[in-house]
């Protein structure tokens, strides 16, 4: 008799898990980095057992849980500002994003690290203004970054390992205005790594695939050296090494 967990997963089942993960993130159950990593794992999963690992620490989804309308939203959402004027402003670690963000650097620096943040919105929307200063936004590799705006005697750029086209991954939208300054959006591989809260989930994956699962023909996206799960010490180094 075929093991139910070994049944091959369909594209529709993968998309259903991705949607469940997105709802869990909006509910505050997953950080942006966790959402990104699990989304990539869902798209690479081959069996029901692999998909089940990604949601086993989440509550069972009810009939309406997959619909965005089930998540209450505030009537008015004001922008939250981070300002550095001739000084530095930094926001990193665990924090909540439930409104649009603004970053202003005037002859100073602003750092926003979104990797451990709980994104309570479908799209993280940021307005970044740099006047003879530097705004740096750190995101998990694998998100989709939409950068627009203008630069006058300055620079705006993205250095993120983005997911393949067509994947329903988290979106970070940045409107950048740089005047003799810089606005940069960088990914994990270009920033100091952070400690992931994935120890238990990672061990479940290893129990399913064995300790040598990285040596197989198929694993998580990026097992070719560009991406992968964190190592035994809970950290991800540059380019997955």
N, C-alpha and C positions, 0 to 999 in steps of 0.2 A: 504494500500500500504506500502511496506517495505521501511523504511528509508534507502537511499543509504549508509549513514554513518554507519549503523548497519550491513551491509553485512559482513559476516565472511571473514577474510583475509586468503590468501593462503600462503604457504611457499615461492612460487616464488615472491609474492608481498612483503613479508617481506624482502627477499634478495634484491629486487630492491630498496627498501627504504634504506637498509644498504649501498648499493653501491652509492646511491645518497648522503648519508651523508659522505661517504669516499671522494667523489669528492669535496664536499663542504669544507671539512677539508683541502684538498690539495690546494684549491683555497684561503685558509685563512679565511674562514667564520666561522669556529668552532675551539675552542681550543681542545686539546687532551682530557681533562676531559669531555667537552661537547660531543665530538664524542663518547667517551666510554659510557657515560650515555645514549645517544640517541640510540646507537647501541643495548644496552641491552634492552631498552624499545621497540625497533622495533621487536626483537625476541620474546618478551612476548605479543605483541599486538594481540588482538583477532579480531578486526574489522577494516574496512577502516577508520572510524573516528579516532581511536587511532593512526593509521599510519599517517593520515593527520596532526595530531598535531605535529609530529616530524619534519615536513618539511615546515610548513606553513610560517615560517619566512625566508625561503630560496627561491631564484628565481626559476621560473619554469624550469624544465629540458628540454632541447631540444633533438632532436633525437640522437645527438652524445655526450650528456653530461655524459652518463653513461660509456663512454669508457676512460680508462686512457690515451690513445694517444691524447685525446683532450686537455690535460693539458700540456703546454709547459714546457720543462725541459732545464736547462742550459747544454751546451756542456761539461763543465768541472766543477766538484764539489769538491772543496778542503775541507779538514777537518777544523772545527773550534775548537780551543783549549782553555781549561780552566786549568790553572796551579796554584798550590799552593806549594811554596817552603818555608818551615819553616814559613808558614802563612796560611791564609784562603782565599778561593775564593768561592763566592756564586753567583748563577744565579737562580732567582726565579721571580714570577710574570708573566706578559704578555711579551712574546718574540717570535721570529720567528725561527723555525728550518727548514732550507731549504738546509742543507748539513750535512755530517757526523760530529759527535762530538767527541772530545777527552778530557779526563780528566786525569791530572797527579798530584799526591800528593806526595811530597817528604818531609817527616817530617812535613807535614802540612795537611790541610783538603780542599776538594773540594765538594761542594754541588750543584747538578743540580736538580732543581724542574721542572718537565715537565708538571705538571697538567694544568697550565694556558697558556702553550705555543701553538702557532699555528704550527702544524706539516705539512709542505708543501711537505712531502715525504710519500710514502706508508709505509715505514719501518724506524723507528728512529734507526740509527746505531751509537753505541757508543763504543769507545775504552777507557778503564779505566785502568790506571797504578797507583799502590800504592806502594811506598817504604817507609816503616816505617811511613805511613800516613793513611788517611781515605778518600775514595771516596764514597759518598752517593748519590744515584739517587732516586728521589721520583717520582712515576708514579700514575695515577689513578688506583684504584682497578678495575679489569675487563679487563685490557689489557693482551696480551700474552707476557710474558717475556722469551726470549731465551738467557740464560747465559752460556757462555763457557769460556775457558781460563785455567789458572793455578794459584795455590797459594803455595808459599814456606814459611813455618813458618808464614803463614798469613791465611786469610779467605776470601772466596767469597760466597755470598748467596743471595737468593731471599726470600722476605717475602711479598708476594702480593696475594690478593684474586683474582685468575685468573678466566676467563670465562670458561664455559663448553666447552669441545672439540667439534669441528665442527662449532663453531660460527666464523663469519668473523669479528673479532675484531682487533683494532690497535695492531701493533707488535713493541716491543722495543727489539732490539738485542744488547747485551752487550758482548764484549770480554774483560775479566778481567785478569789482571796480577798483583798479589799481592805478594810482598816480605816483610815479616815482617810487613804487613799492611792489611787493610780490604777494600773490595769492596762490597757494600751492595746496593741492589735494594729493596725499600720498597714501600708499597702502602698507600693509604689514611688512612686506619685503623691503621697504625703504625706511622703516622706522624701528625703534627699539621694541623688541617683542614684549608682549604682556602675558601674564600667567592666565591660562585658560581654565575655566571651571568644568572641564570635560573628562575628568579622571574616570568617573564611574561609567559614563557612556562609552569612553574609549575601551575600557576593559570588556564591556559587553561585546563590542565589535571584535576584539581580539579573541574572545571565547568562541565566537561564531566562525572566524576565519583562521584561527591559529596564530601563533606568535610570528609566523613567517608570512603573514598575509600580504605584506608589501612586496614580496618576491613573486607573487602570482601574476597572472596575465591581466587581471583587472582589479582595480581598487578604487579609491576615491579619486576625483579629478586631480591631476597634478602629480600623480605618483611617478611621473616621468622626471621629477626633480623640481618642478616649479611650485607645487603645492602639496599639502598632505596634512594629516592629523598631527597634533603636537607630539613631541617626543616624550620619553619617559619622565623627563623633568617638568612636563606641563608647559613647555615653551616652544614657540616656533621661531626658528632662526630665519635669516634672510633667504629668500627663494626656497624655503622649506628645508634647509639644511641645518 
